[in-house]
Amino acid sequence: MGSPAYGGGINESILHPAVLVAMILSIILIIVLPRRFIIIPLLLMIFLAPWGQQIYFAGVHLFVPRILILVALVRVAFTNPNSPNSRFAGGLNPVDTVFILWVIVRAITFIIVFRGDSGAIIYQGGFVWDVLGGYILLRMLIQTEDDIVRVVKLFAVVVVVCGLTMLNEKLRGQNIFGYLGSIPIVSEVREGAIRAQGPFAHPILAGTFGVTLLPLLWWLWYSGKGRVLATLGFIGSTLIMFSCASSTPLFAYLAAFIGLAFWPFRNRMRMFRWGVALAIIALHLVMKAPVWFLIARVDLIAGNSGYHRAELIDQCVRHFSDWWLVGTNLSSTWGFDMWDLSNQFVAEAETGGLLTFICFVLIISRSYSRIGRARKIVENQSTQEWFMWFLGVALFTHIVSYFGISYFDNVKIYWCAFLAIVAAATAPILATQKVEVEVPQIVRQPKLRPSPAYRLPTVQSRRGR
């Protein structure tokens, strides 16, 4: 076996014959299927084949998903440029702009930190290929509500398959996806509990993927567009959460139900947000330790690393001067296991500096803004309003997950797919608001006043005669 490559890869090709056949079949389907259906083989391969399946060539890791993204982008490029399908749903929005800026800034700052090292350039080239390429592709493929339904149903199938295989892994301690290579066959065990991971690179990633889909599956059931599949998906998602034996997915699972329970208070969320913010500030002032060490006090699953995650935040804050400009590659010197960036916000800060961190937060805040404004517009339309609420709850579960893991491998493509769903779902609603604002108001004609030379006749009383 070759030595580890820059970024943790392997300097050799790892491609199981079954994965190779499936990849070739997927490429053929992407080329010949109608445009609206090419997302099916694309996402099935990305989420059911281990990410580590790759062709290594000239220092570049051509992972199977990267090859499929490139083929799909070429296919989409041949779409008629005058067709609405050749553009983003709703046009370029603020989330798109910030997302593109985030990718560019993060890639540039990372290369600066490593002083233009060729390995760093190749590594960030892969990052741009995966994230920006995947985001652009999914924004162009997810255009309408029918596209959203198709993608959510597809994800429901994926979580059913992963839920059943991970349950088998939980019971037997063997991951059937490991026989394809690039991930272990023997499952990880912590505190006597088997941590199933399925086709994902880590048990927490598997659990996060399954749990953050819950609100979208609820919408699929509520809308009546696939209740059987939504129910099976809910069961599969729950099986994934239990099988991975990780605290982060469990917290996100609970967060989904908490978000659902806040539906009656949907018009008072500003009050709750300010209340939470003030409570956090108050706790920070009265606690002996910083408020983020509350993470270390929650112990729902044996062996959880809550203290490590709290320490990550603490060291990141303490070493602000080390990373604020362009990030840092010295976080491993800050303490034990501080190289393990199992917090998305810390990872953004230390990887790309303050500007990258701000861009990432803006992606979330601008997405929430779109969802919130769209929900208010459709306030009297039950199905649409619930859809917007479910999207907000799903985004909330992602935020909760970000405090326990930083997304990588195929889960970062899932994040791109979710943002594309948000954009496609809110675009037509926000467009109606824009039209209403742009409609010119009727100009009132000035009231006619009688000319000074003209006097209305007066009626004299009898006494005046």
C-alpha positions as CSV (number, residue, x, y, z in Angstrom):
1,M,0.0,0.0,0.0
2,G,1.2,3.5,-0.8
3,S,2.1,6.1,1.8
4,P,-0.5,8.7,2.9
5,A,-0.9,11.5,0.4
6,Y,-1.4,15.2,1.3
7,G,-4.8,15.6,3.1
8,G,-5.0,12.0,4.2
9,G,-5.5,10.3,0.9
10,I,-3.7,7.1,-0.4
11,N,-1.2,7.2,-3.2
12,E,-2.8,4.4,-5.1
13,S,-6.1,3.6,-6.8
14,I,-8.8,1.9,-4.8
15,L,-11.7,0.9,-7.0
16,H,-13.7,-2.2,-6.4
17,P,-14.9,-3.9,-9.6
18,A,-18.6,-3.6,-8.5
19,V,-18.1,0.1,-7.9
20,L,-16.4,0.5,-11.3
21,V,-19.3,-1.2,-13.0
22,A,-21.8,1.0,-11.0
23,M,-19.9,4.1,-11.9
24,I,-19.8,3.3,-15.6
25,L,-23.6,2.6,-15.5
26,S,-24.2,5.9,-13.7
27,I,-22.2,7.8,-16.3
28,I,-24.2,6.3,-19.1
29,L,-27.5,7.1,-17.3
30,I,-26.3,10.7,-16.7
31,I,-25.7,11.1,-20.4
32,V,-28.8,9.4,-21.8
33,L,-31.5,10.1,-19.2
34,P,-33.8,13.1,-19.4
35,R,-32.2,16.1,-17.6
36,R,-34.6,16.0,-14.7
37,F,-33.7,12.3,-13.9
38,I,-29.9,12.5,-14.0
39,I,-29.8,13.5,-10.3
40,I,-30.9,9.9,-9.4
41,P,-27.8,7.9,-10.5
42,L,-25.7,10.8,-9.4
43,L,-26.9,10.9,-5.8
44,L,-27.3,7.1,-5.4
45,M,-23.6,6.6,-6.3
46,I,-22.4,9.5,-4.1
47,F,-24.2,8.2,-1.0
48,L,-24.2,4.5,-1.4
49,A,-20.6,4.0,-2.6
50,P,-17.8,4.7,0.0
51,W,-16.2,8.0,-0.8
52,G,-12.7,6.6,-0.7
53,Q,-13.3,4.7,-4.0
54,Q,-10.9,6.5,-6.3
55,I,-8.5,6.5,-9.2
56,Y,-5.1,8.0,-8.2
57,F,-3.4,9.8,-11.1
58,A,-0.4,12.2,-11.1
59,G,-1.0,13.2,-7.5
60,V,-4.7,13.8,-8.0
61,H,-7.4,11.7,-6.3
62,L,-10.2,11.2,-8.7
63,F,-12.9,10.0,-6.3
64,V,-15.9,8.5,-7.9
65,P,-18.2,11.4,-6.9
66,R,-15.8,13.9,-8.5
67,I,-15.9,12.0,-11.8
68,L,-19.7,11.9,-11.7
69,I,-19.9,15.6,-10.8
70,L,-17.7,16.5,-13.8
71,V,-19.7,14.3,-16.2
72,A,-23.0,15.8,-14.9
73,L,-21.6,19.3,-15.3
74,V,-20.6,18.6,-18.9
75,R,-24.1,17.2,-19.5
76,V,-25.8,20.2,-18.0
77,A,-23.5,22.5,-20.0
78,F,-25.1,21.3,-23.2
79,T,-28.5,22.5,-22.1
80,N,-29.9,25.3,-24.2
81,P,-28.5,28.5,-22.6
82,N,-31.8,30.3,-23.2
83,S,-33.7,27.6,-21.3
84,P,-34.6,28.4,-17.6
85,N,-33.1,25.0,-16.7
86,S,-29.7,26.3,-17.6
87,R,-29.8,28.8,-14.8
88,F,-30.2,28.8,-11.0
89,A,-33.8,28.6,-9.7
90,G,-34.7,32.2,-9.0
91,G,-31.4,33.5,-10.3
92,L,-28.3,34.3,-8.4
93,N,-29.3,35.0,-4.8
94,P,-27.3,36.3,-1.8
95,V,-26.7,32.8,-0.5
96,D,-25.1,31.8,-3.8
97,T,-22.9,34.9,-3.7
98,V,-21.7,34.3,-0.1
99,F,-21.3,30.5,-0.8
100,I,-19.0,31.2,-3.8
101,L,-17.1,33.8,-1.8
102,W,-16.7,31.3,1.1
103,V,-15.2,28.6,-1.2
104,I,-12.8,31.1,-2.9
105,V,-11.6,32.7,0.4
106,R,-11.2,29.3,2.1
107,A,-9.2,27.9,-0.8
108,I,-6.9,30.9,-1.1
109,T,-6.2,31.3,2.6
110,F,-5.4,27.6,3.0
111,I,-2.9,27.8,0.2
112,I,-1.4,30.9,1.8
113,V,-1.0,29.2,5.1
114,F,0.9,26.4,3.5
115,R,3.0,28.9,1.4
116,G,1.8,27.7,-2.0
117,D,2.8,24.1,-1.4
118,S,1.8,22.0,-4.5
119,G,0.1,19.5,-2.2
120,A,-2.0,22.3,-0.7
121,I,-3.0,23.5,-4.1
122,I,-4.0,20.1,-5.3
123,Y,-5.9,19.5,-2.0
124,Q,-7.9,22.8,-2.4
125,G,-8.5,22.0,-6.0
126,G,-10.3,18.9,-4.9
127,F,-12.2,20.9,-2.3
128,V,-13.3,23.4,-5.0
129,W,-14.2,20.6,-7.3
130,D,-16.3,18.8,-4.7
131,V,-18.1,21.7,-3.0
132,L,-18.3,24.5,-5.6
133,G,-18.8,22.0,-8.5
134,G,-21.4,20.0,-6.5
135,Y,-23.2,23.2,-5.4
136,I,-23.5,24.7,-8.9
137,L,-24.6,21.3,-10.3
138,L,-27.3,20.8,-7.7
139,R,-28.5,24.4,-8.0
140,M,-29.1,23.8,-11.7
141,L,-30.7,20.3,-11.2
142,I,-33.0,21.2,-8.4
143,Q,-35.3,23.8,-9.9
144,T,-38.9,23.0,-9.0
145,E,-41.0,21.4,-6.3
146,D,-41.1,18.3,-8.4
147,D,-37.3,18.2,-8.3
148,I,-37.4,18.7,-4.5
149,V,-39.8,15.8,-4.1
150,R,-37.7,13.6,-6.3
151,V,-34.5,14.4,-4.3
152,V,-36.2,13.9,-0.9
153,K,-37.7,10.5,-2.0
154,L,-34.2,9.5,-3.2
155,F,-32.7,10.4,0.1
156,A,-35.5,8.4,1.8
157,V,-34.4,5.4,-0.2
158,V,-30.8,6.0,0.8
159,V,-31.6,6.2,4.6
160,V,-33.7,3.0,4.4
161,V,-30.8,1.2,2.8
162,C,-28.3,2.7,5.3
163,G,-30.6,2.1,8.2
164,L,-31.0,-1.6,7.5
165,T,-27.3,-2.2,6.7
166,M,-26.2,-0.2,9.8
167,L,-28.6,-2.2,12.0
168,N,-27.0,-5.3,10.6
169,E,-23.6,-3.8,11.4
170,K,-24.7,-2.9,14.9
171,L,-25.7,-6.5,15.6
172,R,-22.8,-8.3,13.9
173,G,-20.0,-5.8,14.1
174,Q,-19.3,-6.1,10.3
175,N,-19.8,-3.3,7.8
176,I,-20.9,-4.8,4.5
177,F,-19.7,-1.7,2.7
178,G,-16.2,-2.4,4.0
179,Y,-15.9,-5.3,1.5
180,L,-15.8,-2.7,-1.2
181,G,-12.6,-1.3,0.2
182,S,-11.6,2.2,1.5
183,I,-13.5,1.8,4.8
184,P,-13.0,-0.8,7.5
185,I,-15.0,-4.1,7.6
186,V,-14.8,-4.4,11.4
187,S,-16.8,-1.8,13.1
188,E,-15.5,0.7,15.6
189,V,-16.3,-0.1,19.3
190,R,-16.4,2.5,22.0
191,E,-17.2,1.8,25.6
192,G,-18.5,-1.6,24.5
193,A,-20.9,-0.2,22.0
194,I,-20.5,-0.9,18.3
195,R,-20.6,2.4,16.2
196,A,-22.0,1.6,12.8
197,Q,-21.0,3.9,9.9
198,G,-22.4,2.2,6.8
199,P,-20.9,3.8,3.5
200,F,-19.9,6.9,5.4
201,A,-16.3,7.8,6.5
202,H,-17.3,8.1,10.2
203,P,-20.2,7.0,12.4
204,I,-21.1,10.7,13.3
205,L,-21.3,11.6,9.6
206,A,-23.7,8.7,9.0
207,G,-25.8,9.7,12.0
208,T,-25.8,13.3,11.0
209,F,-26.9,12.5,7.4
210,G,-29.8,10.4,8.6
211,V,-31.0,12.7,11.4
212,T,-30.9,16.0,9.5
213,L,-33.2,14.4,6.9
214,L,-36.0,14.0,9.4
215,P,-37.8,17.4,8.8
216,L,-37.7,16.9,5.0
217,L,-39.2,13.4,5.5
218,W,-41.9,14.9,7.7
219,W,-42.7,17.4,4.9
220,L,-42.9,14.5,2.4
221,W,-45.5,12.8,4.6
222,Y,-47.4,16.0,5.4
223,S,-47.7,17.0,1.8
224,G,-49.0,13.6,0.8
225,K,-46.4,13.3,-1.9
226,G,-45.0,10.0,-0.6
227,R,-46.3,8.9,2.8
228,V,-45.2,5.3,2.6
229,L,-41.7,6.2,1.6
230,A,-41.6,9.0,4.2
231,T,-42.6,6.6,6.9
232,L,-39.9,4.1,5.8
233,G,-37.4,6.9,5.7
234,F,-38.3,8.0,9.2
235,I,-37.7,4.5,10.4
236,G,-34.4,4.2,8.6
237,S,-33.3,7.6,9.9
238,T,-34.1,6.5,13.5
239,L,-32.2,3.2,13.0
240,I,-29.2,5.2,11.7
241,M,-29.3,7.4,14.8
242,F,-29.3,4.5,17.2
243,S,-26.8,2.4,15.2
244,C,-24.1,5.0,15.0
245,A,-24.0,5.3,18.9
246,S,-22.9,9.0,18.8
247,S,-24.1,11.9,20.8
248,T,-24.1,14.5,18.0
249,P,-26.8,12.8,15.9
250,L,-28.8,12.2,19.1
251,F,-28.7,15.9,19.9
252,A,-29.7,16.7,16.3
253,Y,-32.5,14.2,16.5
254,L,-33.9,15.8,19.6
255,A,-33.4,19.3,18.0
256,A,-35.7,18.2,15.2
257,F,-38.5,17.5,17.6
258,I,-37.9,20.6,19.5
259,G,-38.1,22.6,16.3
260,L,-41.3,20.9,15.4
261,A,-42.8,21.7,18.8
262,F,-42.1,25.4,18.3
263,W,-44.6,25.6,15.4
264,P,-47.3,27.3,17.6
265,F,-44.8,30.0,18.5
266,R,-43.7,30.7,14.9
267,N,-44.7,34.3,15.0
268,R,-42.8,34.9,18.2
269,M,-39.5,33.4,17.3
270,R,-37.7,36.8,17.5
271,M,-38.5,36.9,21.2
272,F,-37.2,33.4,21.8
273,R,-34.0,34.1,19.9
274,W,-33.3,37.2,21.9
275,G,-34.2,35.2,25.1
276,V,-31.7,32.5,24.2
277,A,-29.0,35.0,23.4
278,L,-29.5,36.9,26.7
279,A,-29.5,33.6,28.6
280,I,-26.2,32.6,27.1
281,I,-24.6,35.9,28.0
282,A,-26.0,35.7,31.5
283,L,-24.6,32.2,32.0
284,H,-21.3,33.2,30.6
285,L,-21.1,36.0,33.2
286,V,-22.0,33.9,36.2
287,M,-20.3,30.6,35.4
288,K,-16.8,29.9,36.5
289,A,-16.0,28.3,33.2
290,P,-16.9,29.8,29.8
291,V,-20.5,29.1,28.7
292,W,-19.4,26.7,25.9
293,F,-18.2,24.2,28.6
294,L,-21.9,23.4,29.1
295,I,-21.3,21.0,26.1
296,A,-18.9,19.0,28.3
297,R,-21.6,18.6,31.0
298,V,-24.1,16.8,28.7
299,D,-23.5,13.0,28.7
300,L,-26.2,11.1,26.8
301,I,-24.0,8.4,25.4
302,A,-21.2,6.6,27.1
303,G,-17.7,7.7,25.9
304,N,-18.9,10.9,24.3
305,S,-16.2,13.6,23.8
306,G,-18.1,16.6,24.9
307,Y,-15.1,17.9,26.8
308,H,-13.0,17.7,23.7
309,R,-15.5,19.8,21.8
310,A,-15.8,22.4,24.5
311,E,-12.0,22.6,24.7
312,L,-11.8,23.1,20.9
313,I,-14.0,26.2,21.2
314,D,-12.0,27.4,24.2
315,Q,-8.6,27.1,22.5
316,C,-10.0,28.6,19.3
317,V,-11.1,31.7,21.2
318,R,-7.9,31.9,23.2
319,H,-5.7,31.7,20.1
320,F,-7.8,34.2,18.1
321,S,-4.6,36.1,17.2
322,D,-3.1,32.9,15.6
323,W,-5.9,32.3,13.1
324,W,-7.9,35.5,12.5
325,L,-6.1,36.6,9.3
326,V,-5.8,33.5,7.1
327,G,-6.2,30.6,9.5
328,T,-3.5,28.4,11.0
329,N,-1.8,25.0,10.7
330,L,-0.6,25.0,14.3
331,S,-3.8,24.1,16.1
332,S,-2.3,20.7,17.0
333,T,0.1,22.5,19.3
334,W,-2.7,24.0,21.4
335,G,-3.4,20.9,23.4
336,F,-4.2,17.2,23.3
337,D,-6.1,16.2,20.1
338,M,-6.7,19.8,19.1
339,W,-5.9,18.8,15.5
340,D,-9.3,17.0,15.5
341,L,-11.6,19.8,14.3
342,S,-14.8,18.1,15.2
343,N,-16.7,21.4,15.2
344,Q,-17.6,23.0,11.8
345,F,-17.4,26.6,13.1
346,V,-13.9,26.0,14.6
347,A,-12.9,24.3,11.4
348,E,-13.9,27.3,9.4
349,A,-12.1,29.7,11.6
350,E,-8.8,27.7,11.8
351,T,-8.9,26.7,8.1
352,G,-9.6,30.0,6.5
353,G,-9.5,32.8,9.1
354,L,-12.1,35.3,10.2
355,L,-13.4,36.1,6.7
356,T,-14.0,32.4,6.0
357,F,-15.8,32.1,9.3
358,I,-18.0,35.1,8.6
359,C,-18.9,33.9,5.1
360,F,-19.9,30.5,6.5
361,V,-22.1,32.1,9.2
362,L,-23.7,34.3,6.5
363,I,-24.6,31.3,4.5
364,I,-26.6,30.0,7.4
365,S,-28.1,33.4,8.4
366,R,-29.1,34.3,4.8
367,S,-30.7,30.9,4.3
368,Y,-32.7,31.5,7.5
369,S,-33.7,34.9,6.2
370,R,-35.0,33.4,3.0
371,I,-37.0,30.7,4.8
372,G,-38.4,33.2,7.3
373,R,-39.5,35.7,4.7
374,A,-41.0,33.0,2.5
375,R,-43.0,31.6,5.5
376,K,-44.5,35.0,6.3
377,I,-45.6,35.4,2.7
378,V,-47.5,32.0,2.7
379,E,-48.7,32.4,6.2
380,N,-52.3,31.6,5.3
381,Q,-51.4,28.6,3.1
382,S,-51.0,25.7,5.4
383,T,-49.0,23.3,3.2
384,Q,-46.5,25.9,2.0
385,E,-46.1,27.4,5.4
386,W,-45.4,24.0,6.9
387,F,-42.9,23.4,4.2
388,M,-41.0,26.5,5.1
389,W,-41.1,25.6,8.7
390,F,-39.7,22.1,8.1
391,L,-36.9,23.7,6.1
392,G,-36.1,25.9,9.0
393,V,-36.1,22.9,11.4
394,A,-33.8,21.0,9.1
395,L,-31.4,24.0,9.0
396,F,-31.6,24.0,12.8
397,T,-30.5,20.3,13.0
398,H,-27.6,21.1,10.8
399,I,-26.5,23.9,13.1
400,V,-26.7,21.6,16.1
401,S,-24.7,18.9,14.3
402,Y,-22.0,21.5,13.4
403,F,-21.1,21.7,17.1
404,G,-20.1,18.1,17.1
405,I,-18.7,17.4,13.6
406,S,-17.2,19.2,10.6
407,Y,-18.7,17.9,7.4
408,F,-16.4,16.1,4.9
409,D,-16.6,13.5,2.2
410,N,-20.2,12.9,0.8
411,V,-21.9,14.7,3.6
412,K,-20.6,18.1,2.3
413,I,-22.4,17.3,-1.0
414,Y,-25.5,16.7,1.1
415,W,-25.1,20.2,2.6
416,C,-25.0,21.6,-0.9
417,A,-28.1,19.7,-1.9
418,F,-29.9,21.1,1.1
419,L,-29.0,24.6,0.3
420,A,-30.2,24.0,-3.3
421,I,-33.5,22.8,-1.9
422,V,-33.9,25.9,0.2
423,A,-33.2,28.1,-2.8
424,A,-35.6,26.3,-5.1
425,A,-38.4,26.2,-2.5
426,T,-38.2,29.8,-1.5
427,A,-37.4,31.4,-5.0
428,P,-41.0,31.3,-6.4
429,I,-42.5,32.6,-3.1
430,L,-40.0,35.5,-2.8
431,A,-40.5,36.3,-6.4
432,T,-44.2,37.0,-5.8
433,Q,-43.2,39.5,-3.1
434,K,-40.8,41.2,-5.4
435,V,-43.5,41.6,-8.0
436,E,-45.9,43.1,-5.5
437,V,-43.2,45.6,-4.4
438,E,-42.3,46.5,-8.0
439,V,-45.9,47.2,-9.1
440,P,-46.2,51.0,-9.5
441,Q,-48.8,52.6,-7.3
442,I,-51.7,54.4,-8.9
443,V,-51.0,58.1,-9.1
444,R,-53.8,60.0,-7.6
445,Q,-55.2,62.8,-9.7
446,P,-55.3,66.2,-7.9
447,K,-58.7,67.3,-6.9
448,L,-60.2,70.0,-9.1
449,R,-60.9,73.2,-7.4
450,P,-63.2,75.9,-8.7
451,S,-61.7,78.8,-10.5
452,P,-61.5,82.0,-8.4
453,A,-63.8,83.7,-11.1
454,Y,-66.5,81.2,-10.4
455,R,-68.6,81.3,-7.3
456,L,-71.2,78.8,-6.2
457,P,-74.6,80.3,-5.9
458,T,-75.7,80.9,-2.3
459,V,-79.1,80.3,-0.9
460,Q,-80.4,83.3,0.9
461,S,-82.7,82.9,3.9
462,R,-86.2,84.5,3.9
463,R,-85.0,87.1,6.3
464,G,-82.4,88.3,3.9
465,R,-84.9,88.9,1.1
